[in-house]
Amino acid sequence: MMAAIPLDIARIYLEPAVPDHARGREILARFPNAERIPVESHWRIPELRDADPGDYLSSKRQSLVLGVKKGLTFRPNGRSADFIAPSSSNGCAMACAYCYVARRKGHSNPVSVFVNIDAILAATARHAARQGPKTVPDQVDPAAWVYDLGENGDLSVDAGISDNVRDMVALFRTLPNAKGSFATKWVNPSLLDYDPQGRTRVRMSLMPPALAKLLDVRTAPVAERIAAIPDLHRAGYEVHLNFSPVVMREGWEAEWGALFDELDDVLPTPIKDQLAAEIIMLTHNEGLHEVNLAWHPRAEDILWRPDIQERKVSEGGGVNLRYRRGWKGTWLARFQALLAARMPYCRVRYAF
């Protein structure tokens, strides 16, 4: 039985080919009372993209998009993973105020699930086979090619919609030279019976609870995420931590230090022995700032800080704000020193 998810699906937008796929038919049967709205493209849905920003949350709760993944390409990464795999979904039922996916998809980004999971799995298996053994250890993993499976969503939530995540975990059990990986802010007990056998890495995303209450809207409370880490490890997942985003505000060292102390108290030795973390400093976006002002202006009090941030135009032409050069490096070094003092066994895989 699938875990309860933060969704109350009232309408499903679906591309014409969705019912031709077994996974598409399964999902439609799971939500039989939802209105079905045909669309030409899962990406271009004007009533979602151009909706009232003040009603940001309702589409995340009530809308589901089903489509067919067109481009099955693999992008080199070198940070969280060796490669970004073709995603089985896009968008999210949660509403983190800093979410970069929302920047790209316009106003609203409810969960979009891709129903051609067989093609995604087959492409992943072929790509891993072409890599051969990993002969040079790196910061991603000493022995396996790691594939990020959930770059544009949260697979713990997706696992409550379909069996796409279960199928991906099952695939990586069969690939001796590869691991799957995804970050999450949701606790879904159904993941515990997927039998990953150490071939899937879960990166539990954490920040101080008071900060998460303000910024991580509709996510699992931080205490629940921490409590789930030992369960995931016992179930056979490799579990790492994702300290993201690190938001600079008064008292940040005290609140992050308290989080590190809680982790040190809760995590058992077998997890500490394999623990690694990613550290990602906040990058904000001008367009997302405008959306947030309509539905969650309090978040912008700490996310939008031109006094300590500088503008940077992205490759796609978007205007981002990141912490100023020099200051960012100093704060990141202090963060890493704090982590090393409180959790010296926690290896930092990468930080930026």
C-alpha positions as CSV (number, residue, x, y, z in Angstrom):
1,M,0.0,0.0,0.0
2,M,1.4,3.4,-1.0
3,A,1.9,6.0,1.7
4,A,-0.3,9.1,2.0
5,I,1.0,11.9,-0.1
6,P,0.5,15.7,0.0
7,L,-1.9,15.5,-2.9
8,D,-5.7,15.7,-3.5
9,I,-5.8,15.2,-7.2
10,A,-8.8,16.9,-8.8
11,R,-7.6,17.2,-12.4
12,I,-5.1,15.3,-14.6
13,Y,-3.6,17.0,-17.6
14,L,-2.5,14.2,-20.1
15,E,-0.8,14.0,-23.4
16,P,-2.6,12.0,-26.1
17,A,-0.2,9.0,-25.9
18,V,-0.5,8.5,-22.1
19,P,-3.2,5.8,-22.2
20,D,-1.0,3.8,-24.7
21,H,1.4,3.1,-21.9
22,A,0.8,0.6,-19.1
23,R,2.1,3.1,-16.5
24,G,-0.2,5.8,-17.8
25,R,-3.2,3.5,-17.5
26,E,-2.2,2.5,-13.9
27,I,-2.0,6.1,-12.8
28,L,-5.3,7.0,-14.4
29,A,-6.9,4.1,-12.6
30,R,-5.4,5.3,-9.3
31,F,-7.3,8.6,-9.6
32,P,-10.6,7.6,-11.2
33,N,-12.5,10.6,-10.0
34,A,-10.1,13.2,-11.3
35,E,-11.1,15.3,-14.3
36,R,-9.1,14.4,-17.4
37,I,-7.9,17.4,-19.5
38,P,-6.2,16.5,-22.8
39,V,-3.1,18.7,-23.6
40,E,-0.7,18.7,-26.5
41,S,2.4,19.0,-24.3
42,H,3.1,18.4,-20.6
43,W,5.4,21.4,-20.7
44,R,3.1,24.0,-22.2
45,I,-0.1,24.2,-20.2
46,P,-1.1,27.9,-20.1
47,E,-3.6,27.6,-17.2
48,L,-0.7,26.3,-15.0
49,R,2.1,28.5,-16.3
50,D,0.1,31.7,-16.3
51,A,-2.0,31.1,-13.2
52,D,-2.5,33.7,-10.4
53,P,0.7,33.6,-8.3
54,G,-1.4,34.2,-5.2
55,D,-2.9,30.8,-5.7
56,Y,0.4,29.0,-6.0
57,L,-0.3,26.1,-3.8
58,S,-3.6,24.9,-5.1
59,S,-2.3,23.6,-8.4
60,K,0.5,21.7,-6.6
61,R,-2.1,19.9,-4.4
62,Q,-4.9,19.3,-6.9
63,S,-3.2,18.9,-10.3
64,L,-1.2,16.1,-11.9
65,V,0.4,16.1,-15.3
66,L,1.1,12.9,-17.3
67,G,3.3,12.9,-20.3
68,V,5.9,11.1,-22.4
69,K,9.5,11.9,-21.9
70,K,10.9,12.8,-25.3
71,G,14.6,13.4,-24.9
72,L,16.4,10.5,-23.2
73,T,19.8,12.2,-22.8
74,F,22.4,11.9,-20.1
75,R,24.3,15.0,-18.9
76,P,27.7,14.9,-17.2
77,N,27.5,16.3,-13.7
78,G,30.5,15.7,-11.4
79,R,28.8,17.1,-8.2
80,S,25.9,15.1,-6.8
81,A,26.4,12.5,-9.4
82,D,28.5,11.5,-12.4
83,F,25.5,11.8,-14.7
84,I,22.0,13.4,-14.7
85,A,19.7,10.6,-15.9
86,P,16.5,11.3,-18.0
87,S,14.0,12.1,-15.3
88,S,10.9,10.1,-14.7
89,S,9.1,13.2,-13.4
90,N,9.3,17.0,-13.3
91,G,7.8,19.4,-10.7
92,C,6.8,18.8,-7.2
93,A,3.9,18.7,-4.8
94,M,5.9,20.6,-2.3
95,A,6.6,24.4,-2.5
96,C,10.1,25.2,-1.3
97,A,10.4,29.0,-1.7
98,Y,13.8,28.8,-3.4
99,C,13.0,26.0,-5.9
100,Y,14.9,26.3,-9.1
101,V,12.4,24.1,-11.1
102,A,9.7,26.8,-10.6
103,R,12.0,29.3,-12.2
104,R,12.1,27.3,-15.4
105,K,8.5,26.2,-15.6
106,G,6.8,29.5,-15.0
107,H,4.4,30.2,-12.2
108,S,3.2,26.7,-11.2
109,N,5.1,23.4,-11.3
110,P,2.8,20.5,-10.0
111,V,4.1,17.0,-10.4
112,S,4.5,15.8,-14.0
113,V,5.0,12.0,-14.3
114,F,6.4,10.4,-17.4
115,V,4.7,7.2,-18.3
116,N,7.3,5.7,-20.7
117,I,9.3,4.4,-17.8
118,D,10.4,1.3,-19.8
119,A,12.2,3.5,-22.3
120,I,13.8,5.5,-19.5
121,L,15.0,2.4,-17.7
122,A,16.4,0.8,-21.0
123,A,18.3,4.0,-21.9
124,T,19.8,4.1,-18.4
125,A,20.9,0.4,-18.6
126,R,22.5,1.0,-22.0
127,H,24.3,4.1,-20.8
128,A,25.7,2.4,-17.8
129,A,26.9,-0.6,-19.9
130,R,28.8,1.8,-22.2
131,Q,30.7,3.3,-19.2
132,G,32.3,0.0,-18.2
133,P,33.9,-0.2,-14.7
134,K,34.7,3.0,-12.8
135,T,38.5,2.7,-12.5
136,V,39.3,6.1,-11.0
137,P,37.7,6.9,-7.6
138,D,36.3,10.4,-7.3
139,Q,34.3,12.5,-4.9
140,V,31.0,11.2,-6.3
141,D,31.7,7.6,-5.5
142,P,34.9,5.4,-5.3
143,A,33.6,2.5,-7.4
144,A,30.2,3.2,-9.1
145,W,28.9,5.6,-11.7
146,V,26.2,7.5,-9.9
147,Y,23.1,8.6,-11.8
148,D,20.9,11.4,-10.3
149,L,17.3,10.2,-10.9
150,G,15.4,13.1,-9.4
151,E,16.9,16.4,-10.5
152,N,13.6,18.1,-11.1
153,G,11.4,16.7,-8.3
154,D,11.1,14.6,-5.2
155,L,11.0,10.9,-5.8
156,S,9.7,10.1,-2.3
157,V,6.5,11.9,-3.3
158,D,6.5,10.4,-6.8
159,A,6.6,7.0,-5.2
160,G,3.1,7.6,-3.9
161,I,1.8,8.3,-7.4
162,S,3.2,5.3,-9.4
163,D,5.8,2.5,-9.4
164,N,8.3,4.5,-11.4
165,V,10.6,4.9,-8.4
166,R,10.3,1.3,-7.4
167,D,11.3,0.3,-11.0
168,M,14.3,2.5,-11.0
169,V,15.5,1.1,-7.7
170,A,15.1,-2.4,-9.0
171,L,17.1,-1.5,-12.2
172,F,20.1,-0.4,-10.2
173,R,20.1,-3.7,-8.3
174,T,21.1,-5.2,-11.6
175,L,23.8,-2.8,-12.7
176,P,27.1,-3.8,-11.0
177,N,28.9,-0.6,-12.0
178,A,26.2,2.0,-11.2
179,K,24.1,3.5,-8.5
180,G,21.0,5.6,-8.5
181,S,20.7,8.8,-6.4
182,F,18.1,11.3,-5.4
183,A,17.5,14.0,-2.8
184,T,14.3,14.2,-0.8
185,K,12.4,16.3,1.8
186,W,9.6,13.8,2.2
187,V,9.2,10.6,4.3
188,N,7.5,7.8,2.4
189,P,7.6,4.5,4.3
190,S,6.8,2.6,1.1
191,L,10.4,3.1,0.0
192,L,11.5,0.7,2.8
193,D,10.4,-2.4,1.0
194,Y,12.1,-1.6,-2.4
195,D,15.2,-3.7,-1.5
196,P,17.9,-1.4,-3.0
197,Q,20.8,-3.6,-1.8
198,G,23.1,-0.6,-1.5
199,R,22.7,0.4,-5.1
200,T,20.5,3.6,-4.5
201,R,21.7,6.6,-2.6
202,V,19.2,8.8,-0.8
203,R,20.4,12.3,0.0
204,M,18.2,13.6,2.8
205,S,17.9,17.3,2.5
206,L,18.1,19.2,5.8
207,M,18.2,22.7,7.2
208,P,17.5,24.1,10.7
209,P,13.9,23.4,11.7
210,A,12.8,27.1,12.1
211,L,14.3,27.9,8.7
212,A,12.6,24.9,7.1
213,K,9.2,25.9,8.6
214,L,9.5,29.2,6.8
215,L,11.1,28.0,3.5
216,D,10.3,24.3,3.0
217,V,6.5,24.6,2.5
218,R,4.5,21.4,2.4
219,T,7.6,19.2,3.2
220,A,8.1,16.7,6.0
221,P,9.2,18.3,9.2
222,V,13.0,18.2,9.7
223,A,12.7,15.9,12.8
224,E,10.7,13.4,10.7
225,R,13.4,13.5,8.0
226,I,16.1,12.8,10.5
227,A,14.2,10.0,12.2
228,A,13.8,8.4,8.7
229,I,17.5,8.2,8.1
230,P,18.2,5.0,10.2
231,D,15.1,3.3,8.7
232,L,16.3,4.0,5.1
233,H,19.8,2.7,6.0
234,R,18.5,-0.5,7.5
235,A,16.3,-1.0,4.4
236,G,19.5,-1.1,2.3
237,Y,19.9,2.5,1.0
238,E,23.2,4.4,1.1
239,V,22.2,7.6,2.9
240,H,24.0,10.9,2.6
241,L,23.0,14.4,3.7
242,N,22.2,17.4,1.7
243,F,22.6,20.7,3.6
244,S,20.8,22.9,1.1
245,P,20.3,25.7,0.7
246,V,22.5,27.4,3.3
247,V,20.8,30.7,3.9
248,M,22.7,33.5,5.6
249,R,20.8,35.3,8.4
250,E,21.6,36.4,12.0
251,G,22.3,33.5,14.2
252,W,23.0,31.0,11.4
253,E,25.9,29.4,13.1
254,A,23.9,28.7,16.3
255,E,21.0,27.1,14.4
256,W,23.1,25.0,12.1
257,G,25.3,23.9,15.1
258,A,22.1,22.7,16.9
259,L,21.1,20.7,13.8
260,F,24.5,19.1,13.7
261,D,24.3,18.2,17.4
262,E,20.9,16.6,16.9
263,L,22.2,14.5,14.0
264,D,25.2,13.4,16.1
265,D,22.8,12.3,18.8
266,V,20.4,10.5,16.6
267,L,22.5,8.8,13.9
268,P,23.9,5.3,14.8
269,T,27.5,4.4,14.2
270,P,26.9,2.4,10.9
271,I,25.5,5.5,9.3
272,K,28.2,7.7,10.6
273,D,30.8,5.3,9.2
274,Q,29.5,5.9,5.6
275,L,28.2,9.4,5.9
276,A,28.9,12.1,3.4
277,A,27.3,15.5,2.7
278,E,26.8,18.1,0.1
279,I,26.7,21.8,1.0
280,I,24.9,24.2,-1.3
281,M,24.8,27.9,-0.6
282,L,21.6,29.8,-1.6
283,T,21.1,31.1,-5.1
284,H,17.9,33.0,-5.7
285,N,16.2,34.3,-8.8
286,E,14.5,37.5,-9.8
287,G,11.5,35.9,-11.4
288,L,10.9,33.6,-8.5
289,H,11.2,36.5,-6.2
290,E,8.3,38.2,-7.9
291,V,6.1,35.0,-7.6
292,N,7.0,34.6,-4.0
293,L,6.0,38.1,-3.2
294,A,2.4,37.2,-4.2
295,W,2.1,34.0,-2.1
296,H,4.8,33.9,0.5
297,P,6.5,37.4,1.0
298,R,7.9,36.5,4.5
299,A,10.3,34.1,2.8
300,E,11.7,36.9,0.7
301,D,12.8,38.7,3.8
302,I,15.7,36.3,4.0
303,L,16.0,35.0,0.5
304,W,16.2,38.3,-1.3
305,R,19.1,40.1,0.3
306,P,20.7,42.5,-2.2
307,D,22.7,44.0,0.6
308,I,24.8,40.8,0.8
309,Q,24.1,39.3,-2.6
310,E,25.2,40.1,-6.2
311,R,23.5,39.7,-9.5
312,K,24.5,37.1,-12.0
313,V,22.9,36.5,-15.4
314,S,22.5,32.8,-16.1
315,E,23.3,31.1,-19.4
316,G,19.5,31.1,-20.1
317,G,19.3,34.8,-19.5
318,G,17.7,34.7,-16.0
319,V,18.8,37.1,-13.4
320,N,20.0,35.3,-10.3
321,L,21.3,36.5,-6.9
322,R,24.0,34.8,-5.1
323,Y,26.1,35.7,-2.1
324,R,28.8,38.2,-2.9
325,R,32.2,36.9,-3.9
326,G,34.6,36.9,-1.0
327,W,31.8,36.8,1.5
328,K,30.4,33.6,0.2
329,G,33.8,31.9,0.4
330,T,34.3,33.1,4.0
331,W,30.8,31.9,5.1
332,L,31.2,28.5,3.3
333,A,34.6,28.0,5.1
334,R,33.0,28.8,8.4
335,F,30.1,26.4,7.7
336,Q,32.5,23.6,6.9
337,A,34.6,24.3,10.0
338,L,31.4,24.1,12.1
339,L,30.4,20.8,10.6
340,A,33.9,19.4,11.1
341,A,33.8,20.4,14.7
342,R,30.4,18.9,15.5
343,M,30.4,15.9,13.0
344,P,34.0,15.1,12.2
345,Y,33.1,11.8,10.6
346,C,30.9,13.5,8.0
347,R,32.9,13.8,4.8
348,V,32.0,16.7,2.5
349,R,31.6,15.4,-1.0
350,Y,31.3,18.8,-2.5
351,A,30.4,22.4,-1.5
352,F,29.6,25.5,-3.5
